[in-house]
C-alpha cells in the first residue's frame, strides 16, 4: 500500500493522462486493433462503466497507450506485453480470466502461455534497467490506472482542459487523482472511484453517519 500511495502522489502518470484527456478525444478511430478486442470483451463481461461504449473505450485506450509509451519510456515494454497478454485473454478466455496485471503461473498448454512469459520477462527487464525492484509492479499499476480512465465516463462540469476540473479524492488514497477533462466534461468521484466523494465531517467534530 505504501508503494501505491507513493505512485499516486509522485507518478508521471498524472501528467500523461492529463495530457491525453485534455480537450477532445476523437472516436473516429481506425482499423480494429488490440484495444477494440480488449474493449469488446470488457463490454461483453460488463466491465465498462455505464455510458461508456466499446468504441469509446477503444478510442480512449488507444490514446492512453500511445501517450503512456511516450511519457513512461521505461515502462513501454511492459505496457506492450501486458496489452498483448490481455488481448490474448480476451480472445481465448471467458469473463473469469486467469490473467491480469499481475503475472500468472500459467501451464505450458495455456493458449496465452507465450504472452504471459513475454510479460514476465518485460517485468524483469524493467527492474534490471531501472535498478528498482518495484519498477515492474509500478509499470503494471500505471497501466491498470490508465485503463481505468479509458473505461469510465466523464459526467461532471463542462471543461476544455484538465486544468478546468477539480481534483478528485477517492476513499482509497491510492485512487485519488488530479482533475481530468474528457470529451468536454470533467471526471467525477463517481466516474473514477465508483463512489461519491468522501463525506465531510459533521459540525461537532463527530464522524459522518
C-alpha positions as CSV (number, residue, x, y, z in Angstrom):
1,X,0.0,0.0,0.0
2,X,2.9,2.4,0.7
3,X,4.1,1.7,-2.8
4,X,0.6,2.6,-4.3
5,X,0.5,5.8,-2.2
6,X,3.9,6.8,-3.4
7,X,3.0,6.1,-7.1
8,X,-0.3,8.0,-6.7
9,X,1.4,11.0,-5.2
10,X,4.5,11.2,-7.4
11,X,4.0,9.2,-10.6
12,X,4.3,10.8,-14.1
13,X,1.1,9.0,-15.0
14,X,-0.8,12.0,-13.7
15,X,0.9,14.2,-16.3
16,X,0.5,11.8,-19.2
17,X,-3.2,11.2,-18.5
18,X,-4.0,14.9,-18.0
19,X,-2.4,15.5,-21.4
20,X,-4.2,12.6,-23.0
21,X,-7.5,13.7,-21.6
22,X,-7.2,17.4,-22.3
23,X,-9.7,18.7,-24.8
24,X,-11.3,16.3,-27.2
25,X,-10.5,12.6,-27.9
26,X,-11.6,11.5,-31.4
27,X,-13.7,8.5,-31.7
28,X,-13.2,8.2,-35.5
29,X,-10.5,5.7,-34.8
30,X,-9.1,3.4,-37.5
31,X,-9.0,-0.3,-38.3
32,X,-9.9,-2.6,-35.5
33,X,-6.9,-3.3,-33.3
34,X,-6.0,-4.7,-29.9
35,X,-7.8,-2.0,-28.0
36,X,-11.0,-2.9,-29.9
37,X,-10.7,-6.6,-29.0
38,X,-10.0,-5.7,-25.4
39,X,-12.8,-3.3,-25.0
40,X,-15.3,-5.5,-26.8
41,X,-14.5,-8.2,-24.3
42,X,-14.9,-5.8,-21.4
43,X,-18.2,-4.7,-22.7
44,X,-19.3,-8.3,-23.1
45,X,-18.3,-9.0,-19.5
46,X,-20.0,-5.9,-18.1
47,X,-16.7,-4.3,-17.1
48,X,-17.3,-0.9,-18.7
49,X,-18.9,1.9,-16.7
50,X,-22.4,3.0,-17.6
51,X,-22.3,5.4,-20.5
52,X,-19.0,4.1,-22.0
53,X,-19.4,2.1,-25.2
54,X,-16.8,-0.4,-26.5
55,X,-16.0,2.1,-29.3
56,X,-15.5,4.9,-26.8
57,X,-13.4,2.7,-24.6
58,X,-11.2,1.6,-27.5
59,X,-10.7,5.2,-28.7
60,X,-9.7,6.2,-25.1
61,X,-7.4,3.2,-24.7
62,X,-5.5,3.9,-28.0
63,X,-4.7,7.4,-26.8
64,X,-3.8,6.3,-23.3
65,X,-1.5,3.6,-24.6
66,X,0.2,5.9,-27.1
67,X,0.7,8.7,-24.5
68,X,1.9,6.3,-21.8
69,X,4.5,4.9,-24.1
70,X,5.9,8.4,-24.7
71,X,5.7,9.6,-21.2
72,X,6.9,6.5,-19.4
73,X,9.5,5.2,-21.8
74,X,10.9,2.8,-19.2
75,X,7.5,1.1,-18.9
76,X,6.8,0.8,-22.7
77,X,7.9,-2.9,-23.0
78,X,5.7,-3.8,-20.0
79,X,2.8,-1.9,-21.5
80,X,3.1,-3.6,-24.8
81,X,3.5,-7.1,-23.4
82,X,0.7,-6.6,-20.9
83,X,-1.6,-5.3,-23.7
84,X,-0.7,-8.4,-25.8
85,X,-1.5,-10.7,-22.8
86,X,-4.8,-9.1,-22.0
87,X,-5.9,-9.2,-25.7
88,X,-5.0,-12.9,-25.8
89,X,-7.1,-13.5,-22.7
90,X,-9.9,-11.5,-24.3
91,X,-9.8,-13.8,-27.3
92,X,-9.2,-17.1,-25.5
93,X,-10.9,-17.0,-22.1
94,X,-14.2,-16.2,-20.6
95,X,-15.0,-13.4,-18.3
96,X,-13.4,-15.2,-15.4
97,X,-9.9,-14.8,-16.9
98,X,-6.9,-16.4,-15.3
99,X,-4.6,-13.5,-16.3
100,X,-4.4,-9.9,-15.2
101,X,-1.8,-7.2,-14.4
102,X,-0.1,-9.5,-12.0
103,X,1.9,-12.1,-13.9
104,X,0.3,-15.5,-13.5
105,X,1.8,-19.0,-13.3
106,X,0.1,-20.4,-16.5
107,X,0.7,-24.0,-17.6
108,X,2.6,-24.5,-20.9
109,X,-0.6,-25.7,-22.6
110,X,-2.5,-22.5,-21.8
111,X,-3.3,-20.5,-25.0
112,X,-1.7,-17.4,-23.6
113,X,1.4,-19.0,-22.1
114,X,3.7,-17.3,-24.6
115,X,2.3,-13.9,-24.0
116,X,2.4,-14.4,-20.2
117,X,6.1,-15.4,-20.4
118,X,6.9,-12.4,-22.5
119,X,5.1,-10.2,-20.0
120,X,7.1,-11.7,-17.1
121,X,10.3,-11.1,-19.0
122,X,9.4,-7.5,-19.6
123,X,8.7,-7.0,-15.9
124,X,12.2,-8.4,-15.1
125,X,13.9,-6.3,-17.7
126,X,12.4,-3.0,-16.5
127,X,13.6,-3.9,-13.0
128,X,17.1,-4.6,-14.3
129,X,17.1,-1.3,-16.4
130,X,15.8,0.9,-13.6
131,X,17.7,-0.9,-10.7
132,X,14.4,-0.6,-8.8
133,X,12.9,-3.9,-7.5
134,X,9.4,-2.4,-7.6
135,X,9.7,-0.9,-11.1
136,X,7.7,-3.7,-12.8
137,X,4.9,-3.5,-10.3
138,X,4.7,0.3,-10.7
139,X,4.5,0.0,-14.5
140,X,1.7,-2.6,-14.2
141,X,0.0,-0.2,-11.8
142,X,0.3,2.7,-14.3
143,X,-1.3,0.5,-17.0
144,X,-4.2,-0.5,-14.7
145,X,-4.9,3.1,-13.7
146,X,-4.7,4.3,-17.3
147,X,-7.2,1.7,-18.4
148,X,-9.4,2.7,-15.5
149,X,-9.6,6.2,-17.2
150,X,-10.4,4.6,-20.5
151,X,-13.3,2.6,-19.2
152,X,-15.1,5.2,-17.1
153,X,-17.3,8.1,-18.3
154,X,-16.9,11.8,-17.7
155,X,-20.2,13.2,-16.2
156,X,-19.1,16.4,-14.4
157,X,-19.0,20.0,-15.3
158,X,-18.1,21.3,-18.8
159,X,-14.4,21.7,-19.5
160,X,-11.9,22.4,-22.3
161,X,-8.8,21.2,-20.4
162,X,-7.9,19.1,-17.4
163,X,-6.9,22.3,-15.5
164,X,-10.6,23.3,-15.6
165,X,-11.6,20.3,-13.5
166,X,-11.4,19.9,-9.7
167,X,-9.2,17.3,-8.1
168,X,-11.0,14.0,-7.2
169,X,-10.4,12.4,-3.8
170,X,-11.3,8.7,-3.6
171,X,-11.9,7.0,-0.2
172,X,-8.8,4.8,-1.1
173,X,-5.9,7.3,-1.2
174,X,-4.3,5.2,-3.9
175,X,-7.1,6.1,-6.3
176,X,-7.0,9.9,-5.8
177,X,-6.5,11.8,-9.0
178,X,-6.0,15.3,-10.3
179,X,-8.8,16.7,-12.3
180,X,-9.3,15.3,-15.8
181,X,-11.3,16.6,-18.8
182,X,-12.6,14.0,-21.2
183,X,-14.8,14.8,-24.2
184,X,-15.6,18.2,-22.8
185,X,-16.6,17.0,-19.4
186,X,-14.8,16.5,-16.1
187,X,-14.4,13.2,-14.4
188,X,-16.1,13.0,-11.1
189,X,-15.6,10.8,-7.9
190,X,-18.4,8.6,-9.1
191,X,-16.7,8.2,-12.5
192,X,-13.2,7.5,-11.2
193,X,-13.7,5.9,-7.7
194,X,-17.0,4.2,-8.3
195,X,-18.5,6.1,-5.3
196,X,-19.5,9.6,-4.2
197,X,-16.8,11.9,-2.8
198,X,-15.9,11.4,0.9
199,X,-18.4,12.8,3.3
200,X,-17.5,16.0,5.2
201,X,-17.1,15.8,9.0
202,X,-20.1,16.9,11.0
203,X,-20.1,20.3,12.7
204,X,-19.4,18.9,16.1
205,X,-16.4,17.0,15.0
206,X,-18.0,13.6,15.1
207,X,-17.6,11.3,12.1
208,X,-20.4,11.4,9.5
209,X,-23.1,8.8,9.8
